Amino acid sequence: MERTLLAVTAILLAALPARAQDAPTRVTVPVVDPLPEDVATIDGIVNAFYEVVSGPVGQPRDWGRDATLYMEPMSFTIATEDPQTGAPVARTISKQQFVDESDGFLVETGFTEREIHRETRRFGNIAHVWSTYEWTTADGRTGRGINGIDLFHDGTRWWITHATWDSEREGDPIPDEYLP
């Protein structure tokens, strides 16, 4: 998210201070109209997925704009490994949980995420975007991963219906075919 996105990464959530994971501050998400350029095309919605979580230290994230990208009910699934056993684990959270748990980290660290490779499959009114990303923070931390973004077109606009991501880690690099 490595909202991620958009979309944010498993490392991002793992990097959150324990206090944020235990009792995150509820972030108020304003209700705004979608930007036409965000929802008219697959490119537009994927670009917005990354833009809304990115910014310099101290810049509030535009959670109102972010909310316009998703069809409710929306959830994210973060795929990662158990730090003790190395076994695969998945954590599914609501959109609001993601906002509450990640907002402080994103703003305080100057988290920026950008897409570096994409594969899109579309049939009718559905599409799946396999989006490789890289992220950085103002203090020099970096990472990469892949977002799996499910989309639906309602005849008027695109909606993100679900996003799943996994971060690259030692012993599990991103395969060359998903890199630029």
N, C-alpha and C positions, 0 to 999 in steps of 0.2 A: 503497500500500500502501500509497498512496497506498497485506499483508497486506501486506497487505497485507498484499481485500483484499484477510487481507484483509485477506494483505490485508491495502500499501506500494507506493510509486510508482517509476517510472523515475528521477525526480528524487532520490528517496531513495537509490537505488543509485549514482547519479552523484555524489551528495554525500558518499558514504563516503570517508574518507581512503584514499589510494592503498595504504597499508599493509594496510588491512582488505580491500581487493580482491585484493591479491597473496597474502596469507597470513592469512586470517581465523582467529581462534581457534575451535576446535571447541566448540560449546555443547552441554552434556549436556541432553538432553530427557527429563524424567522420564516414566515410563509411569503414567498415571492413567486412571480411568474417566471416560467422557464425562458431562457434566452433562445430565440429561434435557431441561432447558429449552433447551439449545444445539442439540440434534439432532432434536427432535420436530417442528419446523416449519421452513419456509423462513425466516420472520422470525427465528426463534431462531438458526439457523446463520449467517445473514448478520450479525445483531447481534454474535454471538460473533467472527466473522471480523474485525470492526473493533475490538472490545474488547480482544482479546489483543495487538494491536500498539500500543495507546494507553496513555499514562500519563505522570505527571510525571517530571521529571529525577530520576534515581537509582532509579526503581522498576523492579525486574526484571520482564521480561515473562513471562507464564505460558505458556511453550512446551509444557508438558505438556497443558494445556487445549487449546491450539492444535492439537496433534497429534491430538486426538480428533475433529477436524472433517473429516479427510481420509481418503480411501480410497487405499491404496497400490497401485501406485507413483504418487506425486503429483509434479507439476511445475508451475512457474509460468512464464509467458512474459511478458517485459517488452518492450513495443513502444516504440520511441523513434526518434530520428534520429541519424545519424552527425554528430557535432559539426563535422567538417571539411567534409562534402559536403552535409549536409541530407538524404541518402538515408534512407529507412526501413530500420530494422534491428530484429531481434528477438533476444532472448537468453532461452533456456530454461534454467532452473535447477531443481535438486531442492529439495524442502522443506527438507532439512537445509542446503543451500547458502544458501538465503534466510535461515534462522535465523542461521547463522554469519556471514554478510556484513552483516546488518542489526542484530543485537542491540546492539552497541556504540553505533551511531548512535541507535537508538530510545531507549535508556536515557540516554545522555549529553545528548540534545537535548530530552527531554521531548516527543517526537513524539506527536501525537494525531491520529487520523483518524476522520472521521465521515461517514456516508452522508447525502446531501442530496436524492437523488432515486433512484427505483427503477422499473424495468419488469421484470416477470416473465412468462415464457412457460413453460407447463407442458403436457406431454402424458404420460399414463401415469405412469411412474416416473422421468421425467427432467424437469429444469427448467433454464432458463437465466435468470440474473439479470444485468441490465444496470444496474449500480449506480454512480451518480455520487457522488464523494466530495470532501471538502475536508480538507486537513491543515494543521496548524500545529506550530510548535516553540516552546519556551519563549523563544527569542530573537526571536520575531516573524516567522520565515519562514513563508510560506504557499504553498499550491498546490492544484490541483484536477485531477481526472482521472476516468476511467471504468474500473471493474473489470468484466470479463466473467467470471461465476462459473458453472461447470457443476456441476449437482447430480444425484445419483442417490438414489432412495428404495428401500431394500432390503426393504420391507414392514414394517420396524420403526422405521427412523430415516433421516434425511437424511445424505448424505456429499457433501463437495466433491470432485469428481474432477479439476478443473483450474481454474486462474484465469489470466486474461490481463489486463494493464492497460496503459493509455497515459495519459500526463500531458498536460494542457493546456499549450500553449506559444505563444510569440509567433507569429502567423500561423496558428495552429491552435487557435482557441478551441472550447470545448464548445458544440455547437449548443443553441439555446434549448429545443428539445423535450426535452433531457436535463437541464434545470435546473428547480429548484422554481418 
